[in-house]
Amino acid sequence: MGSSFNKPQFKEEKNLLVFSPTSADIGLAHKRAKKMGILRGSFTRGMGNMVGCLGEICVEKLLPHSKYVGNAVYSHDFVYKNKRIEVKSKSCTSVPLPHYMASLNLKKGDHPDNDIYVFTRVRKDLIKAWVVGWYPTTKLLKKTKFREKGYTFKDGFVTKVSGHHIPIKKLRPATQLLRGVYK
């Protein structure tokens, strides 16, 4: 990714960007998560909101001058350089590995109303988050196959919900977003 990357709360590690949230970041994530309440279909009955909100804050800090709209718009979390960006976060207990899956939980035939997906992993204790990559929405949907709930991949990963899934190693590096490379 290059040694020219310089963001105070971020560090490059094994093709990932590692984010160290401040107490203010965690406080903001808590405020946003509480306001969301329990979302329809939530596996964690609302507890995952903190993970999602901290993932969003991580991306917000990564992309200077991005505008947060996640509190008012359902289809995307940010507008950045005229692109609608949706952040997808999963909780974890360790460093994400290249074969781990990034997932879009969608119904068959759904066509998301955004331009880019950015994927993060957030440690359950909230002391660290990783921006694992991104992909343009239309290209991601073409590149991946829709999988029903319960589908088992070669590596043993079993889908918990229906949707599109892609190994982290096939995502585009997060630093490309900063350079304005969106294709």
Backbone hydrogen bonds, N-H to C=O, Kabsch-Sander energy under -0.5 kcal/mol:
donor,donor_aa,acceptor,acceptor_aa,energy
5,F,2,G,-0.7
10,F,7,K,-1.9
11,K,18,V,-1.6
13,E,16,L,-2.7
16,L,13,E,-1.6
17,L,131,V,-1.7
18,V,11,K,-3.4
18,V,16,L,-0.6
19,F,17,L,-0.5
19,F,129,A,-3.7
20,S,9,Q,-2.4
26,I,22,T,-2.0
27,G,23,S,-2.2
28,L,24,A,-2.4
29,A,25,D,-2.4
30,H,26,I,-2.3
31,K,27,G,-2.2
32,R,28,L,-2.6
33,A,29,A,-2.8
34,K,30,H,-2.5
35,K,31,K,-1.7
36,M,32,R,-1.4
37,G,33,A,-1.2
39,L,37,G,-0.6
42,S,39,L,-1.8
47,M,44,T,-1.6
49,N,46,G,-1.3
50,M,47,M,-0.8
51,V,47,M,-0.5
52,G,48,G,-2.5
53,C,49,N,-3.0
54,L,50,M,-2.6
55,G,51,V,-2.2
56,E,52,G,-2.0
57,I,53,C,-2.3
58,C,54,L,-2.2
59,V,55,G,-1.9
60,E,56,E,-2.7
61,K,57,I,-2.4
62,L,58,C,-1.5
63,L,59,V,-2.3
66,S,63,L,-1.5
67,K,79,V,-2.7
68,Y,66,S,-0.6
69,V,77,D,-3.1
70,G,77,D,-1.4
72,A,69,V,-2.3
73,V,69,V,-2.2
77,D,85,I,-2.3
78,F,85,I,-2.2
79,V,67,K,-1.7
80,Y,83,K,-2.5
83,K,80,Y,-1.4
85,I,78,F,-2.7
85,I,83,K,-0.7
86,E,116,I,-2.8
88,K,118,V,-2.8
90,K,120,T,-1.6
92,C,122,V,-1.9
100,Y,97,L,-1.8
102,A,166,I,-3.2
104,L,164,H,-3.1
105,N,103,S,-0.5
106,L,104,L,-1.1
106,L,162,S,-0.8
110,D,107,K,-2.4
114,N,112,P,-1.1
115,D,84,R,-2.5
116,I,84,R,-2.1
117,Y,135,Y,-2.7
118,V,86,E,-2.5
119,F,133,G,-3.1
120,T,88,K,-2.7
121,R,130,W,-2.1
122,V,90,K,-2.7
123,R,128,K,-2.7
124,K,92,C,-2.3
126,L,123,R,-2.4
129,A,19,F,-2.0
130,W,121,R,-3.1
131,V,17,L,-2.7
132,V,119,F,-1.9
132,V,130,W,-0.9
133,G,119,F,-1.1
134,W,172,R,-1.7
135,Y,117,Y,-2.1
137,T,115,D,-2.3
140,L,136,P,-2.5
141,L,137,T,-2.4
142,K,138,T,-1.5
143,K,139,K,-2.4
144,T,140,L,-2.1
147,R,163,G,-3.0
150,G,159,T,-2.3
151,Y,148,E,-1.8
153,F,151,Y,-0.5
153,F,157,F,-3.0
156,G,153,F,-2.1
159,T,151,Y,-2.4
163,G,147,R,-2.4
164,H,104,L,-2.0
165,H,145,K,-0.5
166,I,102,A,-2.4
168,I,100,Y,-3.0
169,K,98,P,-2.5
170,K,167,P,-2.1
171,L,168,I,-2.0
172,R,134,W,-2.7
176,Q,173,P,-1.5
177,L,174,A,-1.4
178,L,174,A,-0.7
179,R,175,T,-1.0
180,G,176,Q,-0.5
180,G,177,L,-1.0
181,V,176,Q,-2.1
182,Y,180,G,-0.8
